[in-house]
Amino acid sequence: LHIASVGLDRVKEAGARGYAECTLPGGAANLVFTKIDENVLVRSGVNQRTVQVAYNDLVAAFEGFAVQTRTVLVQAAPELAEHPVWGPWFRGEE
């Protein structure tokens, strides 16, 4: 859920600022995004690997993942749309 909701924001932040990190709650793992021209380097804190991908492709991938995650979770647990913290995201307001 965290990667689906926060990950897209961090990718867009990297697009605007050149750098962003997405860290899982508790610091268990992270992704580091570094924008270089029209590409983004994505570094995994889990396996220490780095890949390069086109910025627009990365945004599209995260957007699709967010939509799929939202759809599956709301179908399984519709009450998530009323959650005090996550509700706006599940309703598509964020």
PDB file of N, CA, C and O in Angstrom:
ATOM      1  N   LEU A   1       0.835  -1.198   0.000  1.00  0.00           N
ATOM      2  CA  LEU A   1       0.000   0.000   0.000  1.00  0.00           C
ATOM      3  C   LEU A   1       0.874   1.254   0.000  1.00  0.00           C
ATOM      4  O   LEU A   1       0.592   2.216  -0.714  1.00  0.00           O
ATOM      5  N   HIS A   2       1.918   1.236   0.791  1.00  0.00           N
ATOM      6  CA  HIS A   2       2.788   2.403   0.888  1.00  0.00           C
ATOM      7  C   HIS A   2       3.449   2.712  -0.463  1.00  0.00           C
ATOM      8  O   HIS A   2       3.482   3.866  -0.891  1.00  0.00           O
ATOM      9  N   ILE A   3       3.969   1.690  -1.123  1.00  0.00           N
ATOM     10  CA  ILE A   3       4.623   1.897  -2.420  1.00  0.00           C
ATOM     11  C   ILE A   3       3.601   2.407  -3.437  1.00  0.00           C
ATOM     12  O   ILE A   3       3.923   3.279  -4.244  1.00  0.00           O
ATOM     13  N   ALA A   4       2.393   1.883  -3.412  1.00  0.00           N
ATOM     14  CA  ALA A   4       1.359   2.314  -4.360  1.00  0.00           C
ATOM     15  C   ALA A   4       0.935   3.756  -4.125  1.00  0.00           C
ATOM     16  O   ALA A   4       0.722   4.501  -5.081  1.00  0.00           O
ATOM     17  N   SER A   5       0.812   4.152  -2.882  1.00  0.00           N
ATOM     18  CA  SER A   5       0.305   5.495  -2.587  1.00  0.00           C
ATOM     19  C   SER A   5       1.402   6.551  -2.547  1.00  0.00           C
ATOM     20  O   SER A   5       1.227   7.645  -3.084  1.00  0.00           O
ATOM     21  N   VAL A   6       2.509   6.241  -1.930  1.00  0.00           N
ATOM     22  CA  VAL A   6       3.584   7.218  -1.762  1.00  0.00           C
ATOM     23  C   VAL A   6       4.593   7.146  -2.908  1.00  0.00           C
ATOM     24  O   VAL A   6       5.201   8.155  -3.267  1.00  0.00           O
ATOM     25  N   GLY A   7       4.770   5.966  -3.476  1.00  0.00           N
ATOM     26  CA  GLY A   7       5.758   5.778  -4.535  1.00  0.00           C
ATOM     27  C   GLY A   7       5.566   6.716  -5.716  1.00  0.00           C
ATOM     28  O   GLY A   7       6.532   7.311  -6.196  1.00  0.00           O
ATOM     29  N   LEU A   8       4.339   6.855  -6.189  1.00  0.00           N
ATOM     30  CA  LEU A   8       4.066   7.751  -7.315  1.00  0.00           C
ATOM     31  C   LEU A   8       4.440   9.186  -6.969  1.00  0.00           C
ATOM     32  O   LEU A   8       5.027   9.890  -7.790  1.00  0.00           O
ATOM     33  N   ASP A   9       4.108   9.617  -5.775  1.00  0.00           N
ATOM     34  CA  ASP A   9       4.480  10.977  -5.345  1.00  0.00           C
ATOM     35  C   ASP A   9       5.998  11.163  -5.350  1.00  0.00           C
ATOM     36  O   ASP A   9       6.495  12.217  -5.744  1.00  0.00           O
ATOM     37  N   ARG A  10       6.728  10.144  -4.914  1.00  0.00           N
ATOM     38  CA  ARG A  10       8.184  10.258  -4.866  1.00  0.00           C
ATOM     39  C   ARG A  10       8.788  10.274  -6.267  1.00  0.00           C
ATOM     40  O   ARG A  10       9.761  10.987  -6.512  1.00  0.00           O
ATOM     41  N   VAL A  11       8.227   9.502  -7.179  1.00  0.00           N
ATOM     42  CA  VAL A  11       8.716   9.521  -8.566  1.00  0.00           C
ATOM     43  C   VAL A  11       8.511  10.912  -9.155  1.00  0.00           C
ATOM     44  O   VAL A  11       9.410  11.457  -9.796  1.00  0.00           O
ATOM     45  N   LYS A  12       7.329  11.488  -8.938  1.00  0.00           N
ATOM     46  CA  LYS A  12       7.057  12.833  -9.454  1.00  0.00           C
ATOM     47  C   LYS A  12       7.939  13.879  -8.779  1.00  0.00           C
ATOM     48  O   LYS A  12       8.356  14.848  -9.413  1.00  0.00           O
ATOM     49  N   GLU A  13       8.221  13.682  -7.500  1.00  0.00           N
ATOM     50  CA  GLU A  13       9.140  14.582  -6.787  1.00  0.00           C
ATOM     51  C   GLU A  13      10.532  14.528  -7.413  1.00  0.00           C
ATOM     52  O   GLU A  13      11.175  15.562  -7.595  1.00  0.00           O
ATOM     53  N   ALA A  14      10.994  13.328  -7.740  1.00  0.00           N
ATOM     54  CA  ALA A  14      12.291  13.193  -8.401  1.00  0.00           C
ATOM     55  C   ALA A  14      12.273  13.889  -9.754  1.00  0.00           C
ATOM     56  O   ALA A  14      13.270  14.486 -10.158  1.00  0.00           O
ATOM     57  N   GLY A  15      11.148  13.815 -10.454  1.00  0.00           N
ATOM     58  CA  GLY A  15      11.029  14.503 -11.731  1.00  0.00           C
ATOM     59  C   GLY A  15      11.142  16.004 -11.586  1.00  0.00           C
ATOM     60  O   GLY A  15      11.718  16.673 -12.444  1.00  0.00           O
ATOM     61  N   ALA A  16      10.599  16.535 -10.514  1.00  0.00           N
ATOM     62  CA  ALA A  16      10.615  17.980 -10.286  1.00  0.00           C
ATOM     63  C   ALA A  16      11.909  18.466  -9.648  1.00  0.00           C
ATOM     64  O   ALA A  16      12.407  19.539  -9.991  1.00  0.00           O
ATOM     65  N   ARG A  17      12.455  17.686  -8.727  1.00  0.00           N
ATOM     66  CA  ARG A  17      13.620  18.124  -7.948  1.00  0.00           C
ATOM     67  C   ARG A  17      14.925  17.416  -8.295  1.00  0.00           C
ATOM     68  O   ARG A  17      16.006  17.853  -7.902  1.00  0.00           O
ATOM     69  N   GLY A  18      14.807  16.312  -9.039  1.00  0.00           N
ATOM     70  CA  GLY A  18      15.995  15.569  -9.416  1.00  0.00           C
ATOM     71  C   GLY A  18      16.337  14.403  -8.511  1.00  0.00           C
ATOM     72  O   GLY A  18      17.184  13.581  -8.858  1.00  0.00           O
ATOM     73  N   TYR A  19      15.679  14.315  -7.329  1.00  0.00           N
ATOM     74  CA  TYR A  19      16.020  13.274  -6.370  1.00  0.00           C
ATOM     75  C   TYR A  19      14.866  13.079  -5.396  1.00  0.00           C
ATOM     76  O   TYR A  19      14.230  14.046  -4.977  1.00  0.00           O
ATOM     77  N   ALA A  20      14.600  11.834  -5.041  1.00  0.00           N
ATOM     78  CA  ALA A  20      13.609  11.538  -4.002  1.00  0.00           C
ATOM     79  C   ALA A  20      13.843  10.116  -3.500  1.00  0.00           C
ATOM     80  O   ALA A  20      14.420   9.281  -4.196  1.00  0.00           O
ATOM     81  N   GLU A  21      13.386   9.863  -2.283  1.00  0.00           N
ATOM     82  CA  GLU A  21      13.471   8.531  -1.691  1.00  0.00           C
ATOM     83  C   GLU A  21      12.090   8.097  -1.243  1.00  0.00           C
ATOM     84  O   GLU A  21      11.286   8.901  -0.772  1.00  0.00           O
ATOM     85  N   CYS A  22      11.832   6.812  -1.400  1.00  0.00           N
ATOM     86  CA  CYS A  22      10.600   6.209  -0.899  1.00  0.00           C
ATOM     87  C   CYS A  22      11.011   5.121   0.078  1.00  0.00           C
ATOM     88  O   CYS A  22      11.526   4.076  -0.320  1.00  0.00           O
ATOM     89  N   THR A  23      10.781   5.373   1.356  1.00  0.00           N
ATOM     90  CA  THR A  23      11.194   4.444   2.400  1.00  0.00           C
ATOM     91  C   THR A  23       9.966   3.819   3.040  1.00  0.00           C
ATOM     92  O   THR A  23       9.030   4.521   3.423  1.00  0.00           O
ATOM     93  N   LEU A  24       9.972   2.508   3.153  1.00  0.00           N
ATOM     94  CA  LEU A  24       8.866   1.818   3.796  1.00  0.00           C
ATOM     95  C   LEU A  24       8.812   2.196   5.274  1.00  0.00           C
ATOM     96  O   LEU A  24       9.847   2.475   5.879  1.00  0.00           O
ATOM     97  N   PRO A  25       7.615   2.206   5.857  1.00  0.00           N
ATOM     98  CA  PRO A  25       7.506   2.485   7.285  1.00  0.00           C
ATOM     99  C   PRO A  25       8.410   1.531   8.080  1.00  0.00           C
ATOM    100  O   PRO A  25       8.468   0.334   7.799  1.00  0.00           O
ATOM    101  N   GLY A  26       9.083   2.060   9.033  1.00  0.00           N
ATOM    102  CA  GLY A  26      10.008   1.278   9.837  1.00  0.00           C
ATOM    103  C   GLY A  26      11.392   1.179   9.220  1.00  0.00           C
ATOM    104  O   GLY A  26      12.303   0.599   9.811  1.00  0.00           O
ATOM    105  N   GLY A  27      11.549   1.751   8.025  1.00  0.00           N
ATOM    106  CA  GLY A  27      12.853   1.761   7.381  1.00  0.00           C
ATOM    107  C   GLY A  27      13.319   0.417   6.859  1.00  0.00           C
ATOM    108  O   GLY A  27      14.514   0.216   6.643  1.00  0.00           O
ATOM    109  N   ALA A  28      12.380  -0.517   6.652  1.00  0.00           N
ATOM    110  CA  ALA A  28      12.756  -1.869   6.227  1.00  0.00           C
ATOM    111  C   ALA A  28      13.391  -1.905   4.846  1.00  0.00           C
ATOM    112  O   ALA A  28      14.242  -2.753   4.577  1.00  0.00           O
ATOM    113  N   ALA A  29      12.990  -1.000   3.975  1.00  0.00           N
ATOM    114  CA  ALA A  29      13.522  -0.974   2.609  1.00  0.00           C
ATOM    115  C   ALA A  29      13.262   0.395   2.008  1.00  0.00           C
ATOM    116  O   ALA A  29      12.417   1.154   2.482  1.00  0.00           O
ATOM    117  N   ASN A  30      14.015   0.696   0.943  1.00  0.00           N
ATOM    118  CA  ASN A  30      13.774   1.968   0.279  1.00  0.00           C
ATOM    119  C   ASN A  30      14.122   1.890  -1.196  1.00  0.00           C
ATOM    120  O   ASN A  30      14.870   1.017  -1.636  1.00  0.00           O
ATOM    121  N   LEU A  31      13.564   2.823  -1.944  1.00  0.00           N
ATOM    122  CA  LEU A  31      13.902   3.041  -3.342  1.00  0.00           C
ATOM    123  C   LEU A  31      14.397   4.477  -3.445  1.00  0.00           C
ATOM    124  O   LEU A  31      13.795   5.389  -2.879  1.00  0.00           O
ATOM    125  N   VAL A  32      15.485   4.673  -4.163  1.00  0.00           N
ATOM    126  CA  VAL A  32      16.043   6.007  -4.370  1.00  0.00           C
ATOM    127  C   VAL A  32      15.901   6.333  -5.849  1.00  0.00           C
ATOM    128  O   VAL A  32      16.324   5.561  -6.708  1.00  0.00           O
ATOM    129  N   PHE A  33      15.299   7.490  -6.138  1.00  0.00           N
ATOM    130  CA  PHE A  33      15.072   7.929  -7.511  1.00  0.00           C
ATOM    131  C   PHE A  33      15.943   9.147  -7.794  1.00  0.00           C
ATOM    132  O   PHE A  33      15.889  10.145  -7.074  1.00  0.00           O
ATOM    133  N   THR A  34      16.747   9.054  -8.849  1.00  0.00           N
ATOM    134  CA  THR A  34      17.602  10.160  -9.264  1.00  0.00           C
ATOM    135  C   THR A  34      17.343  10.430 -10.736  1.00  0.00           C
ATOM    136  O   THR A  34      17.590   9.570 -11.581  1.00  0.00           O
ATOM    137  N   LYS A  35      16.845  11.624 -11.047  1.00  0.00           N
ATOM    138  CA  LYS A  35      16.522  11.959 -12.435  1.00  0.00           C
ATOM    139  C   LYS A  35      17.754  12.502 -13.135  1.00  0.00           C
ATOM    140  O   LYS A  35      18.450  13.382 -12.628  1.00  0.00           O
ATOM    141  N   ILE A  36      18.004  11.946 -14.321  1.00  0.00           N
ATOM    142  CA  ILE A  36      19.098  12.391 -15.171  1.00  0.00           C
ATOM    143  C   ILE A  36      18.520  12.572 -16.567  1.00  0.00           C
ATOM    144  O   ILE A  36      18.178  11.597 -17.235  1.00  0.00           O
ATOM    145  N   ASP A  37      18.414  13.812 -17.001  1.00  0.00           N
ATOM    146  CA  ASP A  37      17.793  14.137 -18.281  1.00  0.00           C
ATOM    147  C   ASP A  37      16.364  13.583 -18.311  1.00  0.00           C
ATOM    148  O   ASP A  37      15.552  13.931 -17.454  1.00  0.00           O
ATOM    149  N   GLU A  38      16.053  12.734 -19.281  1.00  0.00           N
ATOM    150  CA  GLU A  38      14.701  12.176 -19.386  1.00  0.00           C
ATOM    151  C   GLU A  38      14.590  10.796 -18.757  1.00  0.00           C
ATOM    152  O   GLU A  38      13.590  10.103 -18.943  1.00  0.00           O
ATOM    153  N   ASN A  39      15.611  10.396 -18.016  1.00  0.00           N
ATOM    154  CA  ASN A  39      15.644   9.084 -17.384  1.00  0.00           C
ATOM    155  C   ASN A  39      15.704   9.200 -15.869  1.00  0.00           C
ATOM    156  O   ASN A  39      15.973  10.268 -15.319  1.00  0.00           O
ATOM    157  N   VAL A  40      15.449   8.088 -15.216  1.00  0.00           N
ATOM    158  CA  VAL A  40      15.552   8.020 -13.755  1.00  0.00           C
ATOM    159  C   VAL A  40      16.366   6.789 -13.396  1.00  0.00           C
ATOM    160  O   VAL A  40      16.123   5.698 -13.911  1.00  0.00           O
ATOM    161  N   LEU A  41      17.328   6.974 -12.513  1.00  0.00           N
ATOM    162  CA  LEU A  41      18.016   5.844 -11.905  1.00  0.00           C
ATOM    163  C   LEU A  41      17.203   5.437 -10.689  1.00  0.00           C
ATOM    164  O   LEU A  41      16.861   6.278  -9.858  1.00  0.00           O
ATOM    165  N   VAL A  42      16.892   4.158 -10.582  1.00  0.00           N
ATOM    166  CA  VAL A  42      16.136   3.635  -9.442  1.00  0.00           C
ATOM    167  C   VAL A  42      17.047   2.663  -8.721  1.00  0.00           C
ATOM    168  O   VAL A  42      17.463   1.648  -9.280  1.00  0.00           O
ATOM    169  N   ARG A  43      17.354   2.984  -7.466  1.00  0.00           N
ATOM    170  CA  ARG A  43      18.243   2.130  -6.672  1.00  0.00           C
ATOM    171  C   ARG A  43      17.451   1.478  -5.556  1.00  0.00           C
ATOM    172  O   ARG A  43      16.751   2.151  -4.799  1.00  0.00           O
ATOM    173  N   SER A  44      17.566   0.172  -5.462  1.00  0.00           N
ATOM    174  CA  SER A  44      16.891  -0.595  -4.430  1.00  0.00           C
ATOM    175  C   SER A  44      17.785  -0.719  -3.206  1.00  0.00           C
ATOM    176  O   SER A  44      18.944  -1.123  -3.306  1.00  0.00           O
ATOM    177  N   GLY A  45      17.239  -0.371  -2.063  1.00  0.00           N
ATOM    178  CA  GLY A  45      17.962  -0.548  -0.817  1.00  0.00           C
ATOM    179  C   GLY A  45      17.969  -1.989  -0.348  1.00  0.00           C
ATOM    180  O   GLY A  45      18.735  -2.346   0.547  1.00  0.00           O
ATOM    181  N   VAL A  46      17.128  -2.820  -0.941  1.00  0.00           N
ATOM    182  CA  VAL A  46      17.066  -4.232  -0.556  1.00  0.00           C
ATOM    183  C   VAL A  46      18.218  -5.006  -1.168  1.00  0.00           C
ATOM    184  O   VAL A  46      18.936  -5.719  -0.466  1.00  0.00           O
ATOM    185  N   ASN A  47      18.398  -4.867  -2.483  1.00  0.00           N
ATOM    186  CA  ASN A  47      19.440  -5.660  -3.141  1.00  0.00           C
ATOM    187  C   ASN A  47      20.601  -4.812  -3.679  1.00  0.00           C
ATOM    188  O   ASN A  47      21.511  -5.333  -4.323  1.00  0.00           O
ATOM    189  N   GLN A  48      20.560  -3.515  -3.410  1.00  0.00           N
ATOM    190  CA  GLN A  48      21.624  -2.589  -3.804  1.00  0.00           C
ATOM    191  C   GLN A  48      21.796  -2.487  -5.322  1.00  0.00           C
ATOM    192  O   GLN A  48      22.859  -2.081  -5.791  1.00  0.00           O
ATOM    193  N   ARG A  49      20.785  -2.843  -6.084  1.00  0.00           N
ATOM    194  CA  ARG A  49      20.871  -2.758  -7.537  1.00  0.00           C
ATOM    195  C   ARG A  49      20.286  -1.438  -8.021  1.00  0.00           C
ATOM    196  O   ARG A  49      19.398  -0.857  -7.397  1.00  0.00           O
ATOM    197  N   THR A  50      20.812  -0.988  -9.151  1.00  0.00           N
ATOM    198  CA  THR A  50      20.336   0.242  -9.771  1.00  0.00           C
ATOM    199  C   THR A  50      19.958  -0.052 -11.213  1.00  0.00           C
ATOM    200  O   THR A  50      20.691  -0.734 -11.930  1.00  0.00           O
ATOM    201  N   VAL A  51      18.815   0.462 -11.634  1.00  0.00           N
ATOM    202  CA  VAL A  51      18.377   0.351 -13.026  1.00  0.00           C
ATOM    203  C   VAL A  51      18.064   1.747 -13.539  1.00  0.00           C
ATOM    204  O   VAL A  51      17.802   2.669 -12.767  1.00  0.00           O
ATOM    205  N   GLN A  52      18.096   1.882 -14.854  1.00  0.00           N
ATOM    206  CA  GLN A  52      17.744   3.156 -15.477  1.00  0.00           C
ATOM    207  C   GLN A  52      16.502   2.949 -16.318  1.00  0.00           C
ATOM    208  O   GLN A  52      16.397   1.966 -17.052  1.00  0.00           O
ATOM    209  N   VAL A  53      15.552   3.882 -16.212  1.00  0.00           N
ATOM    210  CA  VAL A  53      14.297   3.781 -16.939  1.00  0.00           C
ATOM    211  C   VAL A  53      13.873   5.179 -17.382  1.00  0.00           C
ATOM    212  O   VAL A  53      14.213   6.168 -16.732  1.00  0.00           O
ATOM    213  N   ALA A  54      13.140   5.261 -18.472  1.00  0.00           N
ATOM    214  CA  ALA A  54      12.619   6.547 -18.925  1.00  0.00           C
ATOM    215  C   ALA A  54      11.635   7.084 -17.885  1.00  0.00           C
ATOM    216  O   ALA A  54      10.787   6.344 -17.385  1.00  0.00           O
ATOM    217  N   TYR A  55      11.752   8.364 -17.564  1.00  0.00           N
ATOM    218  CA  TYR A  55      10.898   8.981 -16.535  1.00  0.00           C
ATOM    219  C   TYR A  55       9.420   8.752 -16.826  1.00  0.00           C
ATOM    220  O   TYR A  55       8.676   8.345 -15.934  1.00  0.00           O
ATOM    221  N   ASN A  56       8.980   9.005 -18.059  1.00  0.00           N
ATOM    222  CA  ASN A  56       7.559   8.851 -18.391  1.00  0.00           C
ATOM    223  C   ASN A  56       7.082   7.409 -18.228  1.00  0.00           C
ATOM    224  O   ASN A  56       5.948   7.174 -17.812  1.00  0.00           O
ATOM    225  N   ASP A  57       7.937   6.454 -18.550  1.00  0.00           N
ATOM    226  CA  ASP A  57       7.577   5.040 -18.366  1.00  0.00           C
ATOM    227  C   ASP A  57       7.441   4.700 -16.889  1.00  0.00           C
ATOM    228  O   ASP A  57       6.557   3.937 -16.501  1.00  0.00           O
ATOM    229  N   LEU A  58       8.318   5.266 -16.068  1.00  0.00           N
ATOM    230  CA  LEU A  58       8.262   5.005 -14.631  1.00  0.00           C
ATOM    231  C   LEU A  58       6.995   5.600 -14.014  1.00  0.00           C
ATOM    232  O   LEU A  58       6.344   4.963 -13.187  1.00  0.00           O
ATOM    233  N   VAL A  59       6.652   6.821 -14.419  1.00  0.00           N
ATOM    234  CA  VAL A  59       5.405   7.437 -13.932  1.00  0.00           C
ATOM    235  C   VAL A  59       4.214   6.578 -14.333  1.00  0.00           C
ATOM    236  O   VAL A  59       3.344   6.306 -13.506  1.00  0.00           O
ATOM    237  N   ALA A  60       4.164   6.150 -15.585  1.00  0.00           N
ATOM    238  CA  ALA A  60       3.044   5.324 -16.058  1.00  0.00           C
ATOM    239  C   ALA A  60       2.955   4.008 -15.282  1.00  0.00           C
ATOM    240  O   ALA A  60       1.860   3.557 -14.945  1.00  0.00           O
ATOM    241  N   ALA A  61       4.104   3.398 -15.001  1.00  0.00           N
ATOM    242  CA  ALA A  61       4.111   2.144 -14.247  1.00  0.00           C
ATOM    243  C   ALA A  61       3.573   2.348 -12.831  1.00  0.00           C
ATOM    244  O   ALA A  61       2.770   1.548 -12.351  1.00  0.00           O
ATOM    245  N   PHE A  62       4.012   3.415 -12.162  1.00  0.00           N
ATOM    246  CA  PHE A  62       3.536   3.686 -10.806  1.00  0.00           C
ATOM    247  C   PHE A  62       2.064   4.076 -10.798  1.00  0.00           C
ATOM    248  O   PHE A  62       1.338   3.711  -9.872  1.00  0.00           O
ATOM    249  N   GLU A  63       1.609   4.809 -11.811  1.00  0.00           N
ATOM    250  CA  GLU A  63       0.185   5.148 -11.899  1.00  0.00           C
ATOM    251  C   GLU A  63      -0.656   3.884 -12.057  1.00  0.00           C
ATOM    252  O   GLU A  63      -1.677   3.728 -11.389  1.00  0.00           O
ATOM    253  N   GLY A  64      -0.233   2.992 -12.931  1.00  0.00           N
ATOM    254  CA  GLY A  64      -0.964   1.742 -13.125  1.00  0.00           C
ATOM    255  C   GLY A  64      -0.988   0.883 -11.874  1.00  0.00           C
ATOM    256  O   GLY A  64      -2.013   0.292 -11.533  1.00  0.00           O
ATOM    257  N   PHE A  65       0.158   0.818 -11.188  1.00  0.00           N
ATOM    258  CA  PHE A  65       0.233   0.046  -9.953  1.00  0.00           C
ATOM    259  C   PHE A  65      -0.695   0.634  -8.889  1.00  0.00           C
ATOM    260  O   PHE A  65      -1.364  -0.107  -8.168  1.00  0.00           O
ATOM    261  N   ALA A  66      -0.734   1.949  -8.791  1.00  0.00           N
ATOM    262  CA  ALA A  66      -1.606   2.603  -7.803  1.00  0.00           C
ATOM    263  C   ALA A  66      -3.072   2.295  -8.088  1.00  0.00           C
ATOM    264  O   ALA A  66      -3.836   1.997  -7.170  1.00  0.00           O
ATOM    265  N   VAL A  67      -3.464   2.364  -9.350  1.00  0.00           N
ATOM    266  CA  VAL A  67      -4.858   2.081  -9.719  1.00  0.00           C
ATOM    267  C   VAL A  67      -5.209   0.629  -9.395  1.00  0.00           C
ATOM    268  O   VAL A  67      -6.258   0.359  -8.810  1.00  0.00           O
ATOM    269  N   GLN A  68      -4.344  -0.295  -9.770  1.00  0.00           N
ATOM    270  CA  GLN A  68      -4.597  -1.712  -9.487  1.00  0.00           C
ATOM    271  C   GLN A  68      -4.690  -1.974  -7.990  1.00  0.00           C
ATOM    272  O   GLN A  68      -5.584  -2.687  -7.535  1.00  0.00           O
ATOM    273  N   THR A  69      -3.774  -1.403  -7.230  1.00  0.00           N
ATOM    274  CA  THR A  69      -3.759  -1.605  -5.785  1.00  0.00           C
ATOM    275  C   THR A  69      -5.036  -1.064  -5.159  1.00  0.00           C
ATOM    276  O   THR A  69      -5.674  -1.737  -4.349  1.00  0.00           O
ATOM    277  N   ARG A  70      -5.405   0.154  -5.541  1.00  0.00           N
ATOM    278  CA  ARG A  70      -6.618   0.773  -5.008  1.00  0.00           C
ATOM    279  C   ARG A  70      -7.835  -0.087  -5.333  1.00  0.00           C
ATOM    280  O   ARG A  70      -8.652  -0.359  -4.453  1.00  0.00           O
ATOM    281  N   THR A  71      -7.961  -0.509  -6.562  1.00  0.00           N
ATOM    282  CA  THR A  71      -9.118  -1.294  -7.012  1.00  0.00           C
ATOM    283  C   THR A  71      -9.237  -2.608  -6.245  1.00  0.00           C
ATOM    284  O   THR A  71     -10.309  -2.939  -5.738  1.00  0.00           O
ATOM    285  N   VAL A  72      -8.152  -3.345  -6.161  1.00  0.00           N
ATOM    286  CA  VAL A  72      -8.177  -4.651  -5.493  1.00  0.00           C
ATOM    287  C   VAL A  72      -8.502  -4.499  -4.014  1.00  0.00           C
ATOM    288  O   VAL A  72      -9.327  -5.241  -3.482  1.00  0.00           O
ATOM    289  N   LEU A  73      -7.865  -3.551  -3.348  1.00  0.00           N
ATOM    290  CA  LEU A  73      -8.079  -3.409  -1.905  1.00  0.00           C
ATOM    291  C   LEU A  73      -9.474  -2.892  -1.573  1.00  0.00           C
ATOM    292  O   LEU A  73     -10.077  -3.338  -0.597  1.00  0.00           O
ATOM    293  N   VAL A  74      -9.991  -1.967  -2.359  1.00  0.00           N
ATOM    294  CA  VAL A  74     -11.343  -1.450  -2.075  1.00  0.00           C
ATOM    295  C   VAL A  74     -12.395  -2.516  -2.364  1.00  0.00           C
ATOM    296  O   VAL A  74     -13.412  -2.584  -1.674  1.00  0.00           O
ATOM    297  N   GLN A  75     -12.160  -3.348  -3.377  1.00  0.00           N
ATOM    298  CA  GLN A  75     -13.104  -4.448  -3.630  1.00  0.00           C
ATOM    299  C   GLN A  75     -13.089  -5.441  -2.474  1.00  0.00           C
ATOM    300  O   GLN A  75     -14.138  -5.952  -2.081  1.00  0.00           O
ATOM    301  N   ALA A  76     -11.916  -5.715  -1.932  1.00  0.00           N
ATOM    302  CA  ALA A  76     -11.785  -6.674  -0.838  1.00  0.00           C
ATOM    303  C   ALA A  76     -12.269  -6.106   0.489  1.00  0.00           C
ATOM    304  O   ALA A  76     -12.808  -6.835   1.322  1.00  0.00           O
ATOM    305  N   ALA A  77     -12.078  -4.806   0.685  1.00  0.00           N
ATOM    306  CA  ALA A  77     -12.434  -4.172   1.965  1.00  0.00           C
ATOM    307  C   ALA A  77     -12.960  -2.759   1.694  1.00  0.00           C
ATOM    308  O   ALA A  77     -12.214  -1.794   1.862  1.00  0.00           O
ATOM    309  N   PRO A  78     -14.226  -2.609   1.280  1.00  0.00           N
ATOM    310  CA  PRO A  78     -14.777  -1.297   0.927  1.00  0.00           C
ATOM    311  C   PRO A  78     -14.681  -0.261   2.045  1.00  0.00           C
ATOM    312  O   PRO A  78     -14.681   0.942   1.781  1.00  0.00           O
ATOM    313  N   GLU A  79     -14.601  -0.719   3.272  1.00  0.00           N
ATOM    314  CA  GLU A  79     -14.522   0.216   4.401  1.00  0.00           C
ATOM    315  C   GLU A  79     -13.231   1.035   4.391  1.00  0.00           C
ATOM    316  O   GLU A  79     -13.138   2.050   5.080  1.00  0.00           O
ATOM    317  N   LEU A  80     -12.239   0.603   3.616  1.00  0.00           N
ATOM    318  CA  LEU A  80     -10.994   1.380   3.516  1.00  0.00           C
ATOM    319  C   LEU A  80     -11.244   2.788   2.973  1.00  0.00           C
ATOM    320  O   LEU A  80     -10.498   3.715   3.289  1.00  0.00           O
ATOM    321  N   ALA A  81     -12.277   2.951   2.170  1.00  0.00           N
ATOM    322  CA  ALA A  81     -12.603   4.277   1.617  1.00  0.00           C
ATOM    323  C   ALA A  81     -13.006   5.255   2.709  1.00  0.00           C
ATOM    324  O   ALA A  81     -13.009   6.466   2.485  1.00  0.00           O
ATOM    325  N   GLU A  82     -13.346   4.748   3.884  1.00  0.00           N
ATOM    326  CA  GLU A  82     -13.740   5.620   5.006  1.00  0.00           C
ATOM    327  C   GLU A  82     -12.654   5.722   6.075  1.00  0.00           C
ATOM    328  O   GLU A  82     -12.857   6.364   7.106  1.00  0.00           O
ATOM    329  N   HIS A  83     -11.527   5.105   5.840  1.00  0.00           N
ATOM    330  CA  HIS A  83     -10.435   5.146   6.813  1.00  0.00           C
ATOM    331  C   HIS A  83      -9.994   6.599   7.013  1.00  0.00           C
ATOM    332  O   HIS A  83      -9.877   7.339   6.036  1.00  0.00           O
ATOM    333  N   PRO A  84      -9.743   7.028   8.274  1.00  0.00           N
ATOM    334  CA  PRO A  84      -9.403   8.435   8.531  1.00  0.00           C
ATOM    335  C   PRO A  84      -8.106   8.905   7.870  1.00  0.00           C
ATOM    336  O   PRO A  84      -8.000  10.077   7.509  1.00  0.00           O
ATOM    337  N   VAL A  85      -7.137   8.041   7.706  1.00  0.00           N
ATOM    338  CA  VAL A  85      -5.868   8.433   7.095  1.00  0.00           C
ATOM    339  C   VAL A  85      -5.831   8.064   5.614  1.00  0.00           C
ATOM    340  O   VAL A  85      -5.497   8.899   4.773  1.00  0.00           O
ATOM    341  N   TRP A  86      -6.169   6.829   5.297  1.00  0.00           N
ATOM    342  CA  TRP A  86      -6.046   6.325   3.932  1.00  0.00           C
ATOM    343  C   TRP A  86      -7.276   6.572   3.067  1.00  0.00           C
ATOM    344  O   TRP A  86      -7.205   6.419   1.848  1.00  0.00           O
ATOM    345  N   GLY A  87      -8.399   6.949   3.669  1.00  0.00           N
ATOM    346  CA  GLY A  87      -9.651   7.143   2.929  1.00  0.00           C
ATOM    347  C   GLY A  87      -9.537   8.028   1.708  1.00  0.00           C
ATOM    348  O   GLY A  87      -9.985   7.627   0.634  1.00  0.00           O
ATOM    349  N   PRO A  88      -8.953   9.228   1.822  1.00  0.00           N
ATOM    350  CA  PRO A  88      -8.841  10.084   0.628  1.00  0.00           C
ATOM    351  C   PRO A  88      -8.109   9.409  -0.528  1.00  0.00           C
ATOM    352  O   PRO A  88      -8.501   9.562  -1.685  1.00  0.00           O
ATOM    353  N   TRP A  89      -7.057   8.670  -0.222  1.00  0.00           N
ATOM    354  CA  TRP A  89      -6.325   7.989  -1.291  1.00  0.00           C
ATOM    355  C   TRP A  89      -7.192   6.909  -1.919  1.00  0.00           C
ATOM    356  O   TRP A  89      -7.218   6.762  -3.141  1.00  0.00           O
ATOM    357  N   PHE A  90      -7.904   6.153  -1.087  1.00  0.00           N
ATOM    358  CA  PHE A  90      -8.757   5.090  -1.622  1.00  0.00           C
ATOM    359  C   PHE A  90      -9.935   5.647  -2.420  1.00  0.00           C
ATOM    360  O   PHE A  90     -10.447   4.978  -3.318  1.00  0.00           O
ATOM    361  N   ARG A  91     -10.360   6.845  -2.103  1.00  0.00           N
ATOM    362  CA  ARG A  91     -11.452   7.491  -2.868  1.00  0.00           C
ATOM    363  C   ARG A  91     -10.918   8.220  -4.099  1.00  0.00           C
ATOM    364  O   ARG A  91     -11.699   8.778  -4.869  1.00  0.00           O
ATOM    365  N   GLY A  92      -9.606   8.222  -4.293  1.00  0.00           N
ATOM    366  CA  GLY A  92      -9.011   8.876  -5.455  1.00  0.00           C
ATOM    367  C   GLY A  92      -8.890  10.377  -5.311  1.00  0.00           C
ATOM    368  O   GLY A  92      -8.769  11.082  -6.313  1.00  0.00           O
ATOM    369  N   GLU A  93      -8.921  10.884  -4.087  1.00  0.00           N
ATOM    370  CA  GLU A  93      -8.855  12.324  -3.843  1.00  0.00           C
ATOM    371  C   GLU A  93      -7.414  12.828  -3.698  1.00  0.00           C
ATOM    372  O   GLU A  93      -7.178  14.036  -3.660  1.00  0.00           O
ATOM    373  N   GLU A  94      -6.476  11.923  -3.619  1.00  0.00           N
ATOM    374  CA  GLU A  94      -5.057  12.312  -3.473  1.00  0.00           C
ATOM    375  C   GLU A  94      -4.273  11.804  -4.648  1.00  0.00           C
ATOM    376  O   GLU A  94      -3.063  12.020  -4.724  1.00  0.00           O
TER     377      GLU A  94
END
